[in-house]
Amino acid sequence: MPASSSWQTAVVAAIGPEASHAKTFRLRLTEPRTHRPGQFYVVRLTAPDGYHAQRDYSVASSPGGEDIEITVEMLPDGEVSGFLHNVVEVGDVLEVRGPVGRFFSWDGATPILGLAGGSGVVPLMSMLRLARRANRPDLMRLVVSVRSPADLYYADEISGPETTVVYTREAPAGSSRPVGRLTAEDVRPLVESDREVYVCGSAGFCDGATNLLLEVGVDVQRIRVSRWGPTS
């Protein structure tokens, strides 16, 4: 059995707020495994009666080290997200399996463009962090679409010359771009022939972003999409 297919335990080493409705959990793996940016881990909860509930969470941290970071959005009536937000504390132990997913993963060497909608920024943040850690910020361009500043993940870290934040409902003071959905003009200057494009977010965001990419001339074969459906 491949190592990524087996379950292991992870100690919750740190918990921190990430946005108005999200927290980041740093997990220390019993058996550290190197992930590729864009991959995810499965987190499994087990009740005393043996009932299992599990959800997939993308890794936000760059590869390397014995810890990984996942960012979890608190969802209404969320079975797993509610437990992680309201019950789990530093020092608790979780069951995890991974890393999983190759199609949406990045090799860390080829130039890419990332388009993220809301919480879809999590796997793309792993890519951005790797590019920055390698002192190659030119490898990645990132556009993040969020409703408001309160909804922006990694707000203290994400800004930089290689990133653009599009606010659709409420923009911070001094913002030069009016609020509104992502447009072809937001994307067109960032499209280059040697860049593959990674799109992550809700189904609606991914469909809209993909249509914009096609509109500005990106070959569909260069677009990788990861849709996030409702989970709890």
C-alpha positions as CSV (number, residue, x, y, z in Angstrom):
1,M,0.0,0.0,0.0
2,P,1.4,3.4,-0.9
3,A,2.3,5.5,2.1
4,S,-0.2,8.2,1.1
5,S,-3.0,5.6,1.2
6,S,-2.4,4.7,4.9
7,W,-3.8,6.5,7.9
8,Q,-1.5,8.1,10.5
9,T,-1.9,10.4,13.5
10,A,-1.1,14.1,13.6
11,V,-0.8,16.3,16.7
12,V,-2.4,19.7,16.4
13,A,0.6,21.9,17.0
14,A,-1.0,25.3,16.5
15,I,-4.4,26.9,15.7
16,G,-4.8,30.5,14.4
17,P,-7.5,32.6,12.9
18,E,-7.2,33.1,9.1
19,A,-10.3,35.1,8.2
20,S,-13.7,35.9,9.7
21,H,-14.9,32.3,9.2
22,A,-11.7,30.3,8.8
23,K,-8.9,28.9,11.0
24,T,-5.5,27.4,10.1
25,F,-4.4,24.2,11.8
26,R,-0.7,23.2,11.9
27,L,-0.5,19.5,12.1
28,R,2.7,17.6,13.2
29,L,2.7,14.3,11.3
30,T,3.8,11.1,13.0
31,E,5.3,10.0,9.6
32,P,6.2,13.2,7.7
33,R,5.6,13.0,4.0
34,T,6.6,15.4,1.3
35,H,3.7,16.8,-0.6
36,R,3.5,18.7,-3.9
37,P,1.7,22.1,-3.8
38,G,-1.9,21.5,-4.8
39,Q,-2.3,18.2,-3.0
40,F,-4.6,17.6,0.0
41,Y,-4.9,15.4,3.1
42,V,-8.0,13.6,4.3
43,V,-8.9,14.3,7.9
44,R,-11.0,11.6,9.7
45,L,-13.0,11.9,12.9
46,T,-14.1,8.8,14.8
47,A,-16.9,8.9,17.4
48,P,-16.9,6.6,20.5
49,D,-19.5,4.4,18.8
50,G,-17.3,3.9,15.8
51,Y,-19.0,6.4,13.4
52,H,-16.5,8.0,11.0
53,A,-16.7,11.4,9.2
54,Q,-13.9,12.6,6.9
55,R,-13.2,15.6,4.7
56,D,-10.5,16.6,2.3
57,Y,-8.4,19.7,3.1
58,S,-5.8,21.2,0.8
59,V,-2.3,21.8,2.2
60,A,-1.5,25.5,2.5
61,S,2.1,25.2,3.6
62,S,5.0,24.7,1.2
63,P,6.7,21.2,1.0
64,G,9.3,20.2,3.6
65,G,9.3,19.7,7.3
66,E,7.4,17.5,9.6
67,D,4.4,19.8,9.8
68,I,1.6,20.7,7.4
69,E,-0.9,23.5,7.5
70,I,-4.6,23.2,6.5
71,T,-7.1,26.0,6.5
72,V,-10.7,25.1,7.4
73,E,-13.7,27.2,6.6
74,M,-16.5,27.1,9.2
75,L,-19.7,26.0,7.4
76,P,-23.2,26.2,8.7
77,D,-24.1,22.9,10.4
78,G,-20.7,21.6,9.4
79,E,-20.1,18.2,10.9
80,V,-16.3,18.2,10.6
81,S,-15.6,21.9,10.2
82,G,-17.7,22.6,13.3
83,F,-15.8,20.0,15.4
84,L,-12.4,21.4,14.2
85,H,-13.4,25.0,14.9
86,N,-15.3,24.5,18.2
87,V,-13.8,21.4,19.9
88,V,-10.2,20.7,18.7
89,E,-7.4,22.3,20.8
90,V,-3.7,22.4,20.5
91,G,-2.3,19.0,21.6
92,D,-5.2,17.0,20.3
93,V,-4.6,14.1,17.9
94,L,-6.3,13.7,14.5
95,E,-6.2,10.9,12.0
96,V,-5.0,12.0,8.5
97,R,-4.2,10.3,5.2
98,G,-2.2,11.8,2.3
99,P,-0.9,13.5,0.5
100,V,-3.5,12.9,-2.2
101,G,-4.1,14.3,-5.7
102,R,-1.7,14.6,-8.6
103,F,-3.7,16.3,-11.4
104,F,-3.8,19.7,-9.5
105,S,-0.3,19.5,-8.1
106,W,2.6,21.7,-9.2
107,D,6.2,20.6,-9.8
108,G,7.6,23.9,-8.5
109,A,9.6,24.5,-11.7
110,T,7.3,25.5,-14.5
111,P,5.8,29.0,-14.6
112,I,2.1,29.1,-13.6
113,L,-0.8,31.5,-13.1
114,G,-3.3,30.8,-10.3
115,L,-6.9,32.0,-10.1
116,A,-8.6,31.5,-6.8
117,G,-12.1,32.2,-5.6
118,G,-12.5,32.6,-1.8
119,S,-11.2,29.5,0.1
120,G,-9.9,28.2,-3.2
121,V,-6.7,30.1,-2.5
122,V,-5.5,27.4,0.0
123,P,-3.8,25.0,-2.4
124,L,-2.5,28.0,-4.5
125,M,-1.0,29.5,-1.4
126,S,1.2,26.4,-1.1
127,M,2.4,27.1,-4.6
128,L,3.1,30.8,-3.9
129,R,4.9,30.0,-0.7
130,L,7.1,27.4,-2.5
131,A,8.0,30.0,-5.3
132,R,8.9,32.6,-2.7
133,R,10.9,30.2,-0.6
134,A,12.9,29.2,-3.7
135,N,13.5,33.0,-4.3
136,R,11.6,32.6,-7.6
137,P,8.5,34.8,-7.2
138,D,8.5,35.1,-11.0
139,L,7.4,31.4,-11.3
140,M,3.9,32.2,-10.1
141,R,1.3,34.9,-10.7
142,L,-1.8,34.8,-8.4
143,V,-5.2,36.4,-8.6
144,V,-7.6,36.0,-5.7
145,S,-11.2,36.9,-5.8
146,V,-13.0,37.6,-2.5
147,R,-16.1,39.4,-1.3
148,S,-14.4,41.7,1.2
149,P,-11.1,42.2,3.2
150,A,-12.6,40.2,6.0
151,D,-12.9,37.2,3.7
152,L,-9.3,37.3,2.5
153,Y,-7.1,34.4,3.7
154,Y,-3.5,35.0,4.5
155,A,-4.0,38.7,4.4
156,D,-0.7,39.5,6.2
157,E,1.3,37.4,3.7
158,I,-0.4,37.3,0.4
159,S,0.3,40.8,-0.9
160,G,3.2,41.3,-3.3
161,P,4.1,42.3,-6.8
162,E,3.1,38.8,-8.1
163,T,-0.4,38.9,-6.5
164,T,-3.6,40.6,-7.3
165,V,-6.7,40.7,-5.0
166,V,-10.1,41.4,-6.6
167,Y,-12.9,42.4,-4.2
168,T,-16.4,41.7,-5.4
169,R,-18.6,43.3,-2.7
170,E,-16.4,45.6,-0.5
171,A,-12.9,46.9,-1.1
172,P,-10.5,48.4,1.4
173,A,-9.9,52.1,1.5
174,G,-7.6,53.3,-1.2
175,S,-8.3,50.4,-3.6
176,S,-7.7,51.4,-7.2
177,R,-10.0,48.8,-8.6
178,P,-13.8,49.2,-8.2
179,V,-15.6,46.3,-6.6
180,G,-17.0,43.7,-9.0
181,R,-16.4,40.2,-10.3
182,L,-13.3,39.0,-12.0
183,T,-13.1,40.2,-15.6
184,A,-11.1,39.4,-18.7
185,E,-9.2,42.7,-18.2
186,D,-8.0,41.4,-14.8
187,V,-6.7,38.2,-16.4
188,R,-5.4,39.3,-19.8
189,P,-2.1,41.0,-18.6
190,L,-1.1,37.9,-16.7
191,V,-1.6,35.4,-19.4
192,E,1.7,34.2,-21.0
193,S,2.2,31.3,-23.4
194,D,4.6,29.4,-21.1
195,R,2.3,29.5,-18.1
196,E,-0.2,26.7,-17.2
197,V,-3.2,28.0,-15.3
198,Y,-4.6,26.6,-12.0
199,V,-8.1,27.5,-11.1
200,C,-9.6,26.7,-7.7
201,G,-12.9,27.7,-6.0
202,S,-16.6,27.0,-6.2
203,A,-18.1,25.5,-9.3
204,G,-19.5,28.8,-10.3
205,F,-16.2,30.6,-9.9
206,C,-14.3,27.9,-11.8
207,D,-16.7,27.9,-14.7
208,G,-16.6,31.7,-14.9
209,A,-12.8,31.9,-14.6
210,T,-12.4,29.2,-17.2
211,N,-14.6,31.1,-19.6
212,L,-12.5,34.2,-19.1
213,L,-9.3,32.3,-19.8
214,L,-10.7,31.0,-23.0
215,E,-11.9,34.4,-23.9
216,V,-8.4,35.9,-23.6
217,G,-6.9,33.0,-25.7
218,V,-5.7,30.4,-23.2
219,D,-5.6,26.9,-24.6
220,V,-8.0,24.7,-22.7
221,Q,-5.2,22.1,-22.4
222,R,-3.2,24.5,-20.3
223,I,-6.0,24.9,-17.7
224,R,-6.3,22.8,-14.6
225,V,-9.4,23.1,-12.4
226,S,-10.2,22.1,-8.9
227,R,-13.9,22.7,-8.0
228,W,-14.9,22.8,-4.3
229,G,-18.4,21.6,-3.7
230,P,-20.2,22.1,-0.4
231,T,-18.7,20.0,2.5
232,S,-19.3,20.0,6.2
